Amino acid sequence: MGRPRAFQLSAQEQQALLLAERGSRDGNTRSRYQAVRLYGSGYAVSEVQAITGCSTRGLTSWCASFRRDGIVGLVDKRVGGNRAKLSADQIEQVQTTLHRYTPDQKWGVGNSVGGQFWTLADVRRLVDEECAVTFDSLTSYRTLLHTCEMSYQKTQGVYKNRSAHSVAEFHEALEKN
Protein backbone atom coordinates (compact mmCIF):
# COMPACT_ATOMS: atom_id res chain seq x y z
CA MET A 1 0.00 0.00 0.00
CA GLY A 2 1.33 3.47 -0.95
CA ARG A 3 1.69 6.42 1.31
CA PRO A 4 -1.44 8.40 2.18
CA ARG A 5 -2.41 11.26 -0.09
CA ALA A 6 -1.34 14.66 1.19
CA PHE A 7 -4.11 16.54 -0.63
CA GLN A 8 -7.49 15.77 0.90
CA LEU A 9 -10.60 17.90 1.06
CA SER A 10 -12.97 18.26 3.97
CA ALA A 11 -16.68 17.66 3.45
CA GLN A 12 -17.26 21.43 3.49
CA GLU A 13 -14.58 22.02 0.83
CA GLN A 14 -16.03 19.26 -1.35
CA GLN A 15 -19.50 20.77 -1.04
CA ALA A 16 -18.22 24.28 -1.81
CA LEU A 17 -16.41 23.02 -4.92
CA LEU A 18 -19.51 21.11 -6.05
CA LEU A 19 -21.67 24.24 -5.69
CA ALA A 20 -19.07 26.36 -7.50
CA GLU A 21 -18.86 23.74 -10.26
CA ARG A 22 -22.64 23.69 -10.75
CA GLY A 23 -22.84 27.48 -10.75
CA SER A 24 -19.95 28.12 -13.12
CA ARG A 25 -20.70 29.28 -16.66
CA ASP A 26 -17.08 28.93 -17.82
CA GLY A 27 -16.22 25.40 -18.97
CA ASN A 28 -12.50 25.62 -18.14
CA THR A 29 -13.16 26.84 -14.61
CA ARG A 30 -15.86 24.21 -14.13
CA SER A 31 -13.38 21.48 -15.15
CA ARG A 32 -10.87 22.79 -12.62
CA TYR A 33 -13.45 22.72 -9.83
CA GLN A 34 -14.41 19.18 -10.78
CA ALA A 35 -10.82 17.92 -11.07
CA VAL A 36 -9.77 19.32 -7.69
CA ARG A 37 -12.96 18.05 -6.04
CA LEU A 38 -12.53 14.53 -7.43
CA TYR A 39 -8.83 14.32 -6.61
CA GLY A 40 -9.38 15.72 -3.11
CA SER A 41 -12.18 13.17 -2.59
CA GLY A 42 -9.82 10.24 -3.16
CA TYR A 43 -10.13 9.52 -6.89
CA ALA A 44 -6.95 8.27 -8.55
CA VAL A 45 -5.11 10.67 -10.84
CA SER A 46 -5.84 8.45 -13.85
CA GLU A 47 -9.57 8.52 -13.05
CA VAL A 48 -9.58 12.31 -12.67
CA GLN A 49 -7.74 12.62 -15.99
CA ALA A 50 -10.22 10.30 -17.72
CA ILE A 51 -13.20 12.24 -16.38
CA THR A 52 -11.97 15.81 -16.82
CA GLY A 53 -9.31 15.51 -19.53
CA CYS A 54 -6.72 17.38 -17.48
CA SER A 55 -3.00 16.69 -17.29
CA THR A 56 -1.11 15.60 -14.18
CA ARG A 57 0.79 18.87 -14.17
CA GLY A 58 -2.42 20.89 -14.47
CA LEU A 59 -4.08 18.94 -11.66
CA THR A 60 -1.08 19.45 -9.38
CA SER A 61 -1.05 23.16 -10.16
CA TRP A 62 -4.79 23.52 -9.53
CA CYS A 63 -4.57 21.71 -6.19
CA ALA A 64 -1.75 24.02 -5.11
CA SER A 65 -3.78 27.06 -6.23
CA PHE A 66 -6.79 25.82 -4.29
CA ARG A 67 -4.72 25.34 -1.12
CA ARG A 68 -3.16 28.78 -1.49
CA ASP A 69 -6.16 30.86 -2.67
CA GLY A 70 -9.27 28.73 -2.20
CA ILE A 71 -11.97 28.52 -4.87
CA VAL A 72 -10.94 31.90 -6.30
CA GLY A 73 -7.56 30.41 -7.21
CA LEU A 74 -9.22 28.02 -9.68
CA VAL A 75 -10.92 30.66 -11.81
CA ASP A 76 -9.54 30.66 -15.35
CA LYS A 77 -7.49 33.83 -15.71
CA ARG A 78 -6.26 33.31 -19.27
CA VAL A 79 -6.91 36.26 -21.55
CA GLY A 80 -5.64 35.04 -24.90
CA GLY A 81 -2.58 36.02 -26.88
CA ASN A 82 -4.02 38.72 -29.13
CA ARG A 83 -6.76 40.03 -26.93
CA ALA A 84 -6.87 43.79 -26.53
CA LYS A 85 -3.71 44.50 -28.51
CA LEU A 86 -5.66 47.22 -30.29
CA SER A 87 -7.54 49.96 -28.47
CA ALA A 88 -11.03 50.98 -29.55
CA ASP A 89 -9.55 54.10 -31.19
CA GLN A 90 -7.04 52.01 -33.16
CA ILE A 91 -9.78 49.64 -34.34
CA GLU A 92 -11.84 52.63 -35.47
CA GLN A 93 -8.80 54.03 -37.30
CA VAL A 94 -8.22 50.69 -39.08
CA GLN A 95 -11.92 50.41 -39.94
CA THR A 96 -11.94 53.89 -41.45
CA THR A 97 -8.91 53.08 -43.58
CA LEU A 98 -10.35 49.74 -44.72
CA HIS A 99 -13.63 51.34 -45.79
CA ARG A 100 -12.16 54.50 -47.31
CA TYR A 101 -9.27 53.10 -49.38
CA THR A 102 -8.29 50.06 -51.40
CA PRO A 103 -4.78 48.70 -50.86
CA ASP A 104 -3.69 50.25 -54.19
CA GLN A 105 -5.01 53.64 -53.10
CA LYS A 106 -3.28 53.33 -49.73
CA TRP A 107 0.17 52.24 -50.94
CA GLY A 108 0.14 52.80 -54.72
CA VAL A 109 -0.54 50.41 -57.58
CA GLY A 110 1.64 47.32 -57.40
CA ASN A 111 2.72 47.89 -53.78
CA SER A 112 0.08 45.66 -52.20
CA VAL A 113 -0.91 42.02 -52.40
CA GLY A 114 -4.63 42.50 -53.03
CA GLY A 115 -4.71 45.54 -55.26
CA GLN A 116 -8.40 46.39 -55.26
CA PHE A 117 -9.33 44.10 -52.36
CA TRP A 118 -7.96 43.82 -48.83
CA THR A 119 -6.11 40.57 -48.21
CA LEU A 120 -4.92 39.32 -44.83
CA ALA A 121 -1.36 40.25 -45.82
CA ASP A 122 -2.51 43.80 -46.59
CA VAL A 123 -4.47 44.05 -43.33
CA ARG A 124 -1.40 42.77 -41.46
CA ARG A 125 0.72 45.49 -43.10
CA LEU A 126 -1.90 48.15 -42.34
CA VAL A 127 -2.15 47.22 -38.65
CA ASP A 128 1.64 47.09 -38.36
CA GLU A 129 2.11 50.50 -39.99
CA GLU A 130 -0.79 52.38 -38.38
CA CYS A 131 -0.82 50.78 -34.93
CA ALA A 132 2.63 49.15 -34.55
CA VAL A 133 0.92 45.86 -33.62
CA THR A 134 1.50 42.37 -35.00
CA PHE A 135 -0.89 39.55 -34.15
CA ASP A 136 0.39 36.02 -33.56
CA SER A 137 -2.36 34.39 -35.60
CA LEU A 138 -4.06 35.00 -38.94
CA THR A 139 -7.35 34.31 -37.16
CA SER A 140 -6.89 37.58 -35.30
CA TYR A 141 -6.75 39.46 -38.60
CA ARG A 142 -9.94 37.70 -39.75
CA THR A 143 -11.58 38.67 -36.46
CA LEU A 144 -10.44 42.25 -36.95
CA LEU A 145 -11.97 42.29 -40.44
CA HIS A 146 -15.24 41.00 -38.95
CA THR A 147 -15.08 43.67 -36.22
CA CYS A 148 -14.57 46.29 -38.95
CA GLU A 149 -17.73 45.04 -40.69
CA MET A 150 -15.85 43.42 -43.55
CA SER A 151 -15.78 39.77 -44.57
CA TYR A 152 -12.90 37.46 -45.29
CA GLN A 153 -13.34 35.42 -48.44
CA LYS A 154 -11.06 32.77 -49.82
CA THR A 155 -10.39 32.87 -53.51
CA GLN A 156 -11.50 29.94 -55.60
CA GLY A 157 -8.79 27.32 -55.78
CA VAL A 158 -7.37 26.02 -59.03
CA TYR A 159 -5.94 22.54 -59.00
CA LYS A 160 -2.29 22.83 -59.92
CA ASN A 161 -2.03 19.19 -60.91
CA ARG A 162 -4.80 19.33 -63.51
CA SER A 163 -3.71 18.66 -67.03
CA ALA A 164 -4.34 21.23 -69.74
CA HIS A 165 -5.03 18.37 -72.15
CA SER A 166 -7.75 16.95 -69.87
CA VAL A 167 -9.39 20.36 -69.56
CA ALA A 168 -9.38 20.80 -73.34
CA GLU A 169 -10.95 17.36 -73.80
CA PHE A 170 -13.60 18.21 -71.22
CA HIS A 171 -14.50 21.47 -72.98
CA GLU A 172 -14.56 19.67 -76.32
CA ALA A 173 -16.97 17.07 -74.94
CA LEU A 174 -19.22 19.85 -73.58
CA GLU A 175 -19.37 21.56 -76.97
CA LYS A 176 -20.38 18.34 -78.70
CA ASN A 177 -23.35 17.84 -76.38
N, C-alpha and C positions, 0 to 999 in steps of 0.2 A: 504494500500500500504506500502511495506517495505521501509527501508532506501535505499538511492541510493548506488550503487556499488562503492567502493573505487578504484578498479582496472579497469581503462578504458584506451584504447589505442587510440592514435591519428590516423588520416588517414595515415600519413607517417609510423608510427610504424606498422600498419596493413599491409600496402603494403610491407614493408621490411620483415616482417615475412612470408608473402605469397611468396615472391621471394626466401627467404631462404628455405622455405618448398619445393618449386618446384625444387630447385637446390640441395637439400640434397640427398646423396646416402645412408645414414644410416637411417634405418626405425625408430629406437628409437628416434633419434634426430628430424626426420621429424614429428613424433607424438607429440613431445613436442612443436615444432613450431606451429603446427595446434591447439593443445589444448589451448595454451596461446592466440593465435590469436582469436579463437572462443570465449573464455571466456572474453577477453578484448573488443570484439565487441558486447557484450551484451547477448550472449547465456547463458542459465541457466546451472548450474553445472551438472544437470542430463542429459541435452542434450549433453554437452561436453563429459561426461563420456560415453554416448551411442555411440557417434561418434568415439571417440579415444580409448576407453577402459581404460582410466586412472583412478586413485583413487582420492578422494578429497584431500587427503594429498599430493599426487604427484603434482596435479594441483596447490595447494597453494604454494608448494615449488618452482615449476617452475616459477610461477608469481613473487615470491620474487626474484628469481635468475635473471629474466629478468629485473626487476626494478633496481637491484643492478649492474648487469654486461652487460645488453643488450643482443643481440642475442647470443653472445659468451657464456653467462652463461647457455644457453640451450643445448649446445653440450654435448652429452653423453660421460662422462669421465670414465665410468666403464671399468675396465681392465679384470676382471675375477679372481676368487680365486686362480687358479693354474698357471696362466700365468707367464711365465718367472721365475719359481722357479729354473729351471736348466739352467745353462749357456751353450753356444754352446760347450765348452770344456767338460763339464760334460755329455752332451748328446752323444758326440763322445766317451767318456770313457765307457758309458753304452752300446752303440752300439757295440763297440769292444768286450766287455765282452759277450754280448748276442750272437754274431756271433762266437766267439772263443771257448766258453765253454758251456757245458750242466749244468743244476743245480747240478747234481751229481758230475761232474768234479769240479765245483766251491766249493761246500761245503762238498763233500763226499757222498757216497752212503747212502741213508736212511735219510739224513739231509735236504732234500728239499721236496716240495710238488709234483713237476712234474717229478722228476727223470731225464728222457731223454729229456723232453720238458719243455720250460719255461711257467709257469702258471702266472696269475696275482699276486698270493701270492708270488711267487718267484721273480718276477720283483719288487714288493713292497719291499721285503727284500733287494734286490740288490741295489736299489736306496737309501734306508735308510742307508745301510752300506757304500756304496761308495761315496755318495753325502750328507748324513745327511739331506735328504729331505723326507717329507711324504706328498703326495697329499691328498686332501680332498675327492676325488671322484675316483672310479674305472675307470671311463671314461678317466681320465687323464693318467692312466697307459696304457689303450688301445691306446690312442693317441700317447704316447711315443713309444709303440711297432711299430705303423705305421710309426712314424718318423724314427725309427731305421730300417726300411725296413723289418719288420717282421709282420706277421698277427696274429690276435687273433681268435682262433677257439673254439667254444663250443664243448664239448664232446657230443656224442649221449646220449640222456636221456633214462633211463630204467624206466618203470612204476613200482613203488614200490607196487602198489595195485593189480598187476596182479597175478593171481593164477597159481601156478606151474602145477596144474591139468589141467587147461584150455590150457596152453601152450603145455602140453603133448598131449592132445586130438587134438589140432591143427596140431601138427607135425605128429601124427598118420593118420589124415585125408589126409594130403599132401602125405604121403607115399603110401596110398591106391590108389590115383589118378594117 
